[in-house]
Structure formats: C-alpha cells, structure tokens
Amino acid sequence: MKLALIFYYAKPNRFSFNPLAGALEQAGAFPRLPLYRPKDPAGLRRAVRTALRRHDRVVIGFSFATPQLGSVATLVARLREAFTDRLFWVAGGPHPSADPEGVLRLGFDLVVRGEGEEAFVEVIARLEAGADARGVAGASAFDARGRCRKTAARPPVDLDRLPPFAPGRGLFGPIEITRGCPYACAFCQTSQLFGRRPRHRGPKAVAHWAGVMARRGLFDVRFISPDAFSYGSPDGRTIELAAVRELLVMVRQAQGPAGRIFFGTMPSEVRPDHVSPAALRLVREYATNDNLVIGAQSGSQRVLDAAGRGHSVADILSAVKATAKAGFKANVDFIFGLPGETGSDLERTVVLMRRLVAMGARIHAHSFVPLPQTRYAALPRAVMPERFGADLARMAAAGVLYGQWRAQERLARRLAGQPGLAAGR
C-alpha cells in the first residue's frame, strides 16, 4: 500500500510532532513514507488534495490542547465533507488523551493516548501493511457498534532511547528533558498524561542531540520540562543541582563555543520553591537567557492549597527576589478564575502582582480553562469582578502584564456558559 502522512503542523502544537517524526525516522519509516507538514487550514487542504492524487491512502495527524478544540472541530468537519475517501484521521496530545471519545466524535478514526512515539510507529506500520490499527496498545477507537473502545495503556517510554526530533527530515526544536510531575495540580494535565513519577532524558542523550543540532548550524538549545530545576530528581520534589550542572556542562561541551543554552525559560518554567541562589548561579554560569519563567498561579494561599500547588506565597516572593538579585527578569505566571476563587483571593493576587512588578517582574496572565481529566475539569470557573478586569487592562497598558488571558477567558465562557471579565477586553 502506498501510504502518505500529513502532520497538521500548526504553530501552537508543532513541537508535539517532532518526537513522532523522530520515532518514525529511528524505526526506518522514512524515506519510504512521504511526509507533508502544512501549517494552516488552507495549506492542510492543499496537502490533502496533493497527497490523495499521489498516494493510495493518507494518514492525517493532529495534536492539540483544549484551547484549540473549537478550531480543530471546525477544520475536521469541513475537510471530511470535502474529502471522503482514503483518509485515516489520528489525534493525540493533551485534549484527545483526556477525552478520546469526544474527539472520536469529531470525526477522528483513532486517538493515541498519552505518550505517542511508540504507539504511532505501530499505527503507521499496521496501516502500511493494510492491517487494522485500532488494536494498537494505548489507543482508542469506535467499534462496529459505535462504542468507544480503549486498548490497554502502554508502559512509559524510555526517553533515552527515543530522539526528541527528526534530523533526517530537518525537524528540530526544544529537547524534552523531563516527563511527569509529582504535584498533580488540580488545573493541570501533566501528571495525568505522563504520571507523577518524573522521568528524565539523561545528560549524555541530551548532549548528543545538542551536538546533532550544532553540526547543523543550530546553536540555540531550549528545553521542555514542567520544572527545569527538578531535572535529575528521582521524585520531582527534591532538588539535585549536581544533575542540573552535569546536564548544562555536557550540553555546553557538545555545542562548542558558538552554543547558547536557554534554561528555565519558555517552553519550560520553574517552581518558585525550587528557585535558589545556587540554582540561579548555574543558570548564570552556563545559560544565555536573561529571564526565568516562574509558575506562581495565585497570590492567595487558600487558592494555592486548594489546587495542590505545594508552595507558599512567601516562596513566590522569595523566588522573584532571588531572581532579580541574580540579574534575571522574572516572568511570573498567574491563573485567574480558578474554581472557588473569591474577590478576597483576587485582591490578594493583585497586591502580590504589584509587589512583584515593583521588584522588576512581569506578569504572564492566564484565565482558567477547564481541562478534561483534571480535578477542576467539571467545576465552574470563578466569576471575575469588573474592577479586576480593569486592573489587568491597566497593567497590560503599562507593559508589565502580558498573555492570552482575554482569549482564554472567552474560551472558558464558551465551554462553561458563564459570564466573565467585564472589562479589559
């Protein structure tokens, strides 16, 4: 069977496909498997039309999070109406993993749950052989009677055995160094997707891939981690700065003198209780970034405790103070509208944000969006007072607050049917 693969390589989710392409490359699927990577709906339509002219069957892969659900649903519906034959639709990523049945009802043929590298390689191998891919472990599909059937979950993957991207296809990006998080915060999917016991890609493996990038003239290395300072920790709670140092030293050596390391910044962040002068000295010594992304989430201790954050408001203040003292800009994440949040909680958050801004920080603002398979998935978001929306708008106008909170708030209202911020839109 002459099979082709399309990854919908849209900007919000493009890095999700690099490990899949790397796993396929490692398994020897390329170059016999043509790969198309459209980046927008018009490009996807063109890619489907081209692929169907040239190949017997086409696999279309989507990876997306809950904020992209509406746009993906619309796009899939339109494409399925326009192209009815020889397409096999596969979805993965945070939202499909958490709500496979709902995503299948959008028109997908298969959902790969959780870690997708090994499962997706098996899916492609079965389809190339003309076999049924619905029995692959770690997947969900409808049976002949229209019932959603889940196969058994796959064991956790060994990150050291898998590439973070696909050099043969020229697909590079951040190197994932940690999967899993012990905290299982009520609003976050990470622990549900990857487990509560963190797994780390070893320093030798990370350095190898940094060296591959350097040999291609790519000298900027960024990392994906739920908490960069927990790298090497067996439980994600205790800090092993010796492991962080070993990682940074080995990556620097692999890069050569032209290399630049960005650690503790996007697309990663750090927990405030894990920020210390010693950790910051490592970043100063080996990394290039001038900022640190710190996950605070609220200025109310009551809200932090209810969400299971495991740190204090005092930890946030201490982290920003230490970050500023070390010469870094602190970009501090806050989530507004968390379930159960009151006007008093918001007042505490505003007071804290102003204190942090006075210390030189910038606020990265988010509105709570309920994510499936989390403790807060079915709880109503808090209704924001009008004055709070005005506070955010003023801070944004002053250049000390940024983010997609307006779009997220509108999305959350559509999902939950609730009113929200009345000002600052």
TORTIPA-563708 format. One line per field, with one value per residue (C-alpha): residue number from 0; x, y, z. Coordinates in pm, 1 decimal, always signed. Layout:
BEGIN
nr <- c(NUM, ...)
px <- c(X, ...)
py <- c(Y, ...)
pz <- c(Z, ...)
***
This chain:
BEGIN
nr <- c(0, 1, 2, 3, 4, 5, 6, 7, 8, 9, 10, 11, 12, 13, 14, 15, 16, 17, 18, 19, 20, 21, 22, 23, 24, 25, 26, 27, 28, 29, 30, 31, 32, 33, 34, 35, 36, 37, 38, 39, 40, 41, 42, 43, 44, 45, 46, 47, 48, 49, 50, 51, 52, 53, 54, 55, 56, 57, 58, 59, 60, 61, 62, 63, 64, 65, 66, 67, 68, 69, 70, 71, 72, 73, 74, 75, 76, 77, 78, 79, 80, 81, 82, 83, 84, 85, 86, 87, 88, 89, 90, 91, 92, 93, 94, 95, 96, 97, 98, 99, 100, 101, 102, 103, 104, 105, 106, 107, 108, 109, 110, 111, 112, 113, 114, 115, 116, 117, 118, 119, 120, 121, 122, 123, 124, 125, 126, 127, 128, 129, 130, 131, 132, 133, 134, 135, 136, 137, 138, 139, 140, 141, 142, 143, 144, 145, 146, 147, 148, 149, 150, 151, 152, 153, 154, 155, 156, 157, 158, 159, 160, 161, 162, 163, 164, 165, 166, 167, 168, 169, 170, 171, 172, 173, 174, 175, 176, 177, 178, 179, 180, 181, 182, 183, 184, 185, 186, 187, 188, 189, 190, 191, 192, 193, 194, 195, 196, 197, 198, 199, 200, 201, 202, 203, 204, 205, 206, 207, 208, 209, 210, 211, 212, 213, 214, 215, 216, 217, 218, 219, 220, 221, 222, 223, 224, 225, 226, 227, 228, 229, 230, 231, 232, 233, 234, 235, 236, 237, 238, 239, 240, 241, 242, 243, 244, 245, 246, 247, 248, 249, 250, 251, 252, 253, 254, 255, 256, 257, 258, 259, 260, 261, 262, 263, 264, 265, 266, 267, 268, 269, 270, 271, 272, 273, 274, 275, 276, 277, 278, 279, 280, 281, 282, 283, 284, 285, 286, 287, 288, 289, 290, 291, 292, 293, 294, 295, 296, 297, 298, 299, 300, 301, 302, 303, 304, 305, 306, 307, 308, 309, 310, 311, 312, 313, 314, 315, 316, 317, 318, 319, 320, 321, 322, 323, 324, 325, 326, 327, 328, 329, 330, 331, 332, 333, 334, 335, 336, 337, 338, 339, 340, 341, 342, 343, 344, 345, 346, 347, 348, 349, 350, 351, 352, 353, 354, 355, 356, 357, 358, 359, 360, 361, 362, 363, 364, 365, 366, 367, 368, 369, 370, 371, 372, 373, 374, 375, 376, 377, 378, 379, 380, 381, 382, 383, 384, 385, 386, 387, 388, 389, 390, 391, 392, 393, 394, 395, 396, 397, 398, 399, 400, 401, 402, 403, 404, 405, 406, 407, 408, 409, 410, 411, 412, 413, 414, 415, 416, 417, 418, 419, 420, 421, 422, 423, 424)
px <- c(+0.0, +129.9, +80.6, +145.8, +146.2, +27.2, +107.8, -103.9, +198.8, +16.9, +221.8, +62.7, +136.6, +419.4, +673.5, +445.8, +512.5, +892.3, +927.7, +677.6, +872.8, +1193.1, +1049.6, +938.0, +1280.9, +1451.7, +1221.8, +1318.7, +981.3, +1145.5, +1209.7, +950.8, +678.7, +617.0, +554.5, +359.1, +362.9, +101.2, +87.7, -261.5, -609.1, -554.1, -222.3, -380.5, -649.2, -382.8, -174.2, -471.7, -558.5, -197.3, -146.5, -465.9, -355.2, -22.8, -95.3, -340.4, -412.9, -334.4, -294.1, -370.9, -224.7, -350.0, -208.0, -390.1, -481.3, -822.9, -787.7, -761.6, -1065.8, -1311.8, -1087.5, -990.3, -1355.3, -1447.9, -1149.7, -1205.0, -1575.7, -1505.8, -1230.6, -1430.7, -1712.4, -1477.1, -1263.8, -1449.6, -1220.3, -884.3, -818.7, -735.6, -764.9, -544.5, -544.9, -313.2, -193.6, -342.5, -707.9, -753.2, -572.0, -806.5, -1130.6, -1080.0, -1447.9, -1531.9, -1250.0, -1351.8, -1697.7, -1538.2, -1457.2, -1126.5, -1070.6, -818.3, -691.6, -343.8, -349.2, -59.5, +292.7, +262.5, +604.5, +594.1, +219.4, +227.2, +511.1, +298.0, -7.8, +186.0, +335.6, -7.8, -159.0, +131.5, +68.1, -302.1, -393.6, -635.3, -465.0, -741.4, -587.8, -266.4, -197.5, -252.6, -522.4, -898.4, -1143.1, -1508.4, -1601.6, -1852.9, -2139.9, -2023.2, -1885.8, -1558.1, -1305.2, -978.1, -688.5, -455.7, -220.5, +138.9, +426.2, +614.3, +868.2, +1242.7, +1334.4, +1698.5, +1602.5, +1395.2, +1501.2, +1344.8, +1317.2, +1388.6, +1722.4, +1680.7, +1367.9, +1521.0, +1280.0, +1443.9, +1312.9, +1339.3, +1473.4, +1237.8, +1437.5, +1162.4, +820.4, +586.8, +518.7, +452.4, +225.1, -85.7, -217.9, -596.2, -595.3, -306.0, -298.4, +74.0, +52.9, -246.0, -70.3, +275.7, +242.5, +351.0, +696.4, +924.5, +1142.9, +1446.1, +1636.7, +1993.0, +2262.4, +2455.5, +2146.6, +2058.7, +2417.1, +2414.5, +2111.2, +2252.5, +2562.2, +2347.5, +2191.5, +2529.4, +2659.2, +2363.5, +2449.3, +2175.9, +2340.0, +2042.0, +1918.5, +1594.0, +1434.2, +1085.7, +1022.3, +742.3, +1009.7, +1362.7, +1524.7, +1388.2, +1597.4, +1754.1, +1536.0, +1400.6, +1075.1, +1049.1, +1041.6, +1398.8, +1646.1, +1960.6, +2163.9, +2460.5, +2245.9, +2149.1, +2514.7, +2613.5, +2342.1, +2445.1, +2817.1, +2769.4, +2535.6, +2778.3, +3064.3, +2856.7, +2758.6, +3105.1, +3191.1, +2903.9, +2639.4, +2368.7, +2158.7, +1818.3, +1724.9, +1423.1, +1254.0, +996.0, +894.3, +984.8, +927.1, +1039.9, +853.6, +902.2, +1000.2, +1279.7, +1440.8, +1754.8, +2074.5, +2267.2, +2030.7, +2044.0, +2423.6, +2417.5, +2193.4, +2417.8, +2731.2, +2612.4, +2298.5, +2229.8, +1876.8, +1819.9, +1485.3, +1322.0, +960.3, +818.8, +486.5, +308.9, -58.8, -220.2, -146.9, -388.5, -252.3, -600.1, -624.2, -273.9, -350.8, -683.8, -514.1, -241.6, +42.0, +264.5, +430.8, +354.9, +301.9, +624.2, +802.2, +684.7, +819.9, +1146.9, +1190.6, +1132.5, +1362.5, +1640.6, +1586.3, +1614.7, +1921.0, +2088.7, +2030.6, +1740.5, +1399.9, +1120.1, +818.2, +559.0, +258.5, -81.0, -412.6, -732.6, -1077.5, -971.0, -1272.8, -1357.4, -1156.6, -1325.7, -1299.0, -1074.5, -846.0, -821.8, -739.6, -450.9, -335.1, -345.8, -146.9, +113.4, +137.1, +200.6, +473.1, +636.6, +618.3, +785.3, +1064.9, +1109.4, +892.0, +648.1, +315.6, +212.6, -164.9, -388.3, -760.3, -864.6, -979.8, -1121.5, -914.7, -1055.9, -927.1, -818.4, -973.1, -1108.4, -1248.8, -1616.0, -1604.9, -1734.6, -1477.6, -1487.5, -1665.7, -1428.2, -1537.6, -1535.7, -1276.7, -1031.8, -1054.1, -981.3, -674.7, -538.0, -602.1, -414.4, -117.7, -111.2, -117.5, +176.9, +374.4, +408.8, +149.0, +109.1, -57.2, -364.3, -598.3, -867.1, -889.8, -869.4, -1144.9, -1371.6, -1294.3, -1371.2, -1705.6, -1794.7, -1702.6, -1880.8, -2154.4, -2055.5, -2003.5, -1651.4, -1433.8, -1645.4, -1356.6, -1023.1, -1125.5)
py <- c(+0.0, +342.9, +544.0, +913.0, +1104.3, +1457.3, +1632.0, +1941.8, +2144.8, +2447.0, +2677.9, +2600.0, +2227.8, +2185.1, +2068.9, +1775.8, +1622.8, +1635.9, +1337.0, +1138.8, +1211.8, +1121.5, +788.2, +710.8, +805.5, +584.8, +295.5, +327.4, +453.7, +732.0, +793.3, +545.8, +733.5, +1077.1, +1345.8, +1667.3, +1945.0, +2212.2, +2495.8, +2640.7, +2529.9, +2635.9, +2453.6, +2144.4, +2139.3, +2166.8, +1892.9, +1656.3, +1719.5, +1663.1, +1354.5, +1190.2, +1239.2, +1069.1, +801.6, +521.4, +621.7, +925.7, +946.2, +1288.2, +1352.4, +1620.5, +1703.3, +1965.1, +2100.8, +2212.0, +2576.2, +2450.1, +2221.9, +2453.8, +2532.8, +2167.5, +2056.9, +2308.1, +2218.3, +1843.1, +1876.9, +2082.9, +1853.2, +1536.5, +1687.4, +1779.6, +1462.6, +1143.9, +864.5, +713.4, +934.0, +797.4, +1056.0, +1022.0, +1255.8, +1280.0, +1530.0, +1661.5, +1700.3, +1381.4, +1180.5, +1309.4, +1288.3, +1023.7, +954.4, +1321.8, +1360.4, +1048.1, +1201.9, +1497.5, +1259.2, +1102.9, +733.6, +677.8, +854.7, +780.0, +842.2, +981.3, +922.4, +865.5, +780.6, +401.5, +373.6, +593.4, +394.4, +82.1, +256.7, +350.5, +2.5, -158.5, +80.6, +28.5, -344.6, -294.9, -406.4, -266.4, -7.5, +7.2, -269.9, -81.1, -54.4, +295.7, +385.3, +442.5, +390.2, +315.6, -46.4, -171.3, -87.5, +270.8, +216.0, +373.2, +101.6, +165.8, -72.2, -123.2, +159.3, +128.5, +128.5, +459.5, +518.4, +539.0, +891.3, +797.1, +550.6, +799.6, +1105.8, +1441.2, +1538.0, +1411.7, +1534.2, +1344.3, +1545.3, +1870.4, +1887.8, +2040.6, +2207.7, +2212.9, +1898.4, +1742.0, +1662.0, +1562.0, +1398.5, +1363.8, +1573.3, +1465.3, +1755.7, +1680.5, +2036.5, +2047.9, +2252.8, +2077.6, +1768.7, +1690.4, +1432.6, +1267.2, +1240.9, +1134.1, +1014.5, +1154.0, +998.5, +1212.9, +1057.1, +1240.3, +1217.9, +1152.5, +1418.9, +1208.6, +1170.8, +1540.2, +1637.8, +1403.3, +1573.9, +1919.6, +1812.4, +1697.7, +2042.4, +2215.6, +2015.4, +2150.8, +2506.0, +2525.2, +2657.3, +2765.4, +2485.2, +2510.3, +2251.0, +2118.9, +2044.9, +2107.2, +2232.3, +2276.5, +2290.5, +1944.3, +1786.1, +1463.1, +1444.9, +1093.5, +1229.8, +1579.5, +1731.6, +1703.6, +1913.6, +1760.8, +2057.9, +1830.3, +1668.3, +2010.0, +2110.1, +1787.6, +1845.2, +2203.8, +2122.2, +1835.3, +2032.5, +2323.9, +2092.4, +1933.4, +2271.1, +2419.7, +2786.1, +2913.9, +2737.9, +2910.1, +2742.9, +2868.1, +2704.9, +2774.0, +2982.1, +2907.9, +2641.3, +2541.1, +2704.7, +2660.0, +2620.7, +2912.8, +2683.9, +2539.1, +2874.3, +2924.6, +3133.4, +2814.1, +2719.0, +3070.6, +3066.1, +2759.6, +2938.7, +3243.0, +3032.5, +2808.9, +2953.1, +3253.0, +3353.9, +3682.9, +3577.8, +3299.4, +3178.3, +3117.4, +2940.5, +3126.2, +3086.5, +3279.5, +3530.0, +3358.4, +3081.3, +2935.0, +2903.0, +2757.4, +2495.7, +2401.1, +2345.6, +2131.5, +2357.9, +2261.9, +2601.7, +2923.9, +3287.9, +3354.3, +3116.0, +3329.5, +3647.5, +3479.8, +3337.2, +3670.7, +3849.9, +3596.6, +3603.7, +3982.0, +3978.6, +3730.7, +3967.6, +3789.1, +3920.2, +3721.1, +3636.3, +3516.2, +3305.1, +3367.1, +3196.0, +3390.6, +3241.1, +2918.3, +2738.0, +2863.9, +3184.3, +3476.2, +3851.0, +3846.3, +3592.8, +3815.5, +4117.8, +3924.6, +3829.1, +4190.2, +4303.1, +4034.0, +4116.6, +4480.6, +4385.0, +4162.0, +4432.2, +4673.2, +4414.6, +4420.8, +4122.9, +4094.1, +3916.0, +3644.7, +3635.9, +3336.5, +3278.2, +2940.3, +2696.9, +2365.7, +2077.7, +1724.5, +1460.1, +1716.7, +1772.4, +2107.2, +1974.0, +1987.6, +2274.5, +2619.6, +2889.2, +3182.7, +3492.7, +3786.5, +4124.6, +4403.9, +4601.1, +4312.5, +4310.0, +4682.0, +4619.4, +4372.1, +4609.1, +4891.0, +4666.2, +4547.8, +4908.6, +4983.6, +4698.0, +4494.0, +4228.8, +4016.6, +3695.3, +3546.8, +3584.8, +3760.9, +3484.0, +3217.0, +3383.5, +3392.8, +3027.4, +2933.0, +3113.6, +2926.7, +2594.1, +2664.2, +2906.3, +3151.6, +3526.5, +3650.6, +3960.3, +4258.1, +4495.0, +4496.1, +4316.4)
pz <- c(+0.0, -93.1, +226.6, +298.2, +625.0, +695.9, +1021.5, +1080.1, +1181.3, +1321.9, +1543.5, +1886.1, +1854.8, +1606.8, +1865.1, +1952.8, +1611.5, +1622.4, +1860.3, +1649.7, +1333.8, +1518.3, +1630.1, +1274.4, +1143.7, +1400.8, +1307.9, +941.1, +818.5, +618.0, +333.5, +203.8, +392.8, +237.1, +499.0, +448.1, +708.8, +632.9, +883.5, +833.4, +718.0, +356.3, +347.5, +500.4, +232.9, -39.4, +122.4, +140.3, -223.2, -333.9, -119.7, -242.7, -604.3, -537.2, -277.7, -210.2, +148.7, +362.1, +739.0, +888.1, +1232.3, +1472.8, +1814.4, +2017.4, +2357.7, +2480.3, +2362.0, +2002.1, +2029.7, +1854.2, +1558.0, +1515.5, +1523.0, +1252.1, +1035.1, +1057.5, +978.9, +667.7, +542.7, +599.5, +399.1, +116.1, +117.2, +195.6, +74.7, +167.8, +470.7, +814.9, +1092.4, +1403.7, +1704.6, +2002.6, +2257.7, +2582.4, +2489.3, +2284.3, +2552.0, +2819.4, +2616.9, +2346.9, +2293.4, +2246.8, +1995.6, +1804.4, +1768.7, +1588.6, +1303.8, +1400.1, +1335.4, +1614.7, +1925.9, +2059.0, +2433.0, +2633.8, +2506.7, +2136.6, +1995.9, +2012.9, +1958.1, +1648.6, +1492.3, +1536.5, +1390.0, +1076.5, +1045.1, +1062.8, +810.6, +571.0, +594.0, +522.9, +874.9, +1132.9, +1354.3, +1614.3, +1823.9, +1894.6, +2267.4, +2403.6, +2151.4, +2145.0, +1859.5, +1791.5, +1737.8, +1479.4, +1717.5, +1769.3, +2119.1, +2226.2, +2298.4, +2480.2, +2442.3, +2738.9, +2825.2, +2713.7, +2964.2, +2999.7, +2725.8, +2785.7, +2678.7, +2631.9, +2358.7, +2160.6, +1961.1, +2052.5, +1685.8, +1333.4, +1196.0, +869.5, +799.1, +915.8, +1208.7, +1513.7, +1825.9, +2203.6, +2368.0, +2619.6, +2932.8, +3178.4, +3162.8, +3458.1, +3765.4, +4125.5, +4218.8, +4008.4, +4039.8, +4010.1, +3688.0, +3508.2, +3284.8, +3306.1, +3584.4, +3418.2, +3083.7, +3195.3, +3553.0, +3886.2, +3882.9, +3668.4, +3401.7, +3267.8, +2942.7, +3057.7, +3014.2, +2761.2, +2544.1, +2569.7, +2485.8, +2187.6, +2038.6, +2116.4, +1923.2, +1631.1, +1623.2, +1642.3, +1346.1, +1150.5, +1249.4, +1515.0, +1828.7, +2040.8, +2266.3, +2461.9, +2683.8, +2758.6, +3125.6, +3376.1, +3618.6, +3486.7, +3832.3, +3915.7, +3641.0, +3760.9, +4072.3, +4138.2, +4279.7, +4129.7, +4477.1, +4597.0, +4400.1, +4250.5, +4134.4, +4063.3, +3792.9, +3655.0, +3643.4, +3466.7, +3206.8, +3137.8, +3125.6, +2882.4, +2655.8, +2650.3, +2554.1, +2278.3, +2136.4, +2114.7, +2162.6, +1948.4, +2159.5, +2357.4, +2627.5, +2741.2, +3071.2, +3291.5, +3027.7, +2758.7, +2674.2, +3031.9, +3366.3, +3726.7, +4052.2, +4293.2, +4580.5, +4365.7, +4288.3, +4494.4, +4468.8, +4389.7, +4106.3, +3966.9, +3974.7, +3749.5, +3502.3, +3512.6, +3457.8, +3173.5, +3016.1, +2795.9, +2891.8, +3071.5, +3221.0, +3418.7, +3394.4, +3742.4, +3796.7, +4078.0, +3972.5, +4260.5, +4533.8, +4770.9, +4989.1, +5016.5, +4637.6, +4611.1, +4876.0, +4719.1, +4382.6, +4540.1, +4434.2, +4726.9, +4768.1, +4951.2, +4861.1, +5051.4, +4812.6, +4520.8, +4675.2, +4766.4, +4415.8, +4242.0, +4484.4, +4427.1, +4051.8, +4038.7, +4262.4, +4027.8, +3736.9, +3567.3, +3471.0, +3635.1, +3417.0, +3665.9, +3565.5, +3724.9, +3651.6, +3718.2, +3764.5, +3933.4, +4084.0, +4430.3, +4391.0, +4567.9, +4545.6, +4852.6, +4684.9, +4380.4, +4592.5, +4745.0, +4397.4, +4276.6, +4581.2, +4515.7, +4145.4, +4225.4, +4472.5, +4212.5, +3944.8, +4188.4, +4216.0, +3837.0, +3738.5, +3450.5, +3492.7, +3247.8, +3277.9, +3209.6, +3252.1, +3385.8, +3116.6, +3245.2, +3111.1, +3089.8, +3330.6, +3590.1, +3934.8, +3818.7, +3489.4, +3591.1, +3839.5, +3747.7, +3694.4, +3930.1, +3801.9, +3783.0, +3919.8, +3664.5, +3858.8, +3833.6, +3454.8, +3460.7, +3681.5, +3428.8, +3140.6, +3316.0, +3391.8, +3030.6, +2908.4, +3135.9, +2978.1, +3298.0, +3213.2, +2901.1, +2787.5, +2622.4, +2919.9, +2718.1, +2457.1, +2727.0, +2924.6, +2619.0, +2551.7, +2911.9, +2894.4, +2575.0, +2736.5, +3063.5, +2961.2, +3232.6, +3242.0, +3289.8, +3289.4, +3202.6, +3140.1, +2968.0, +2650.6)
***
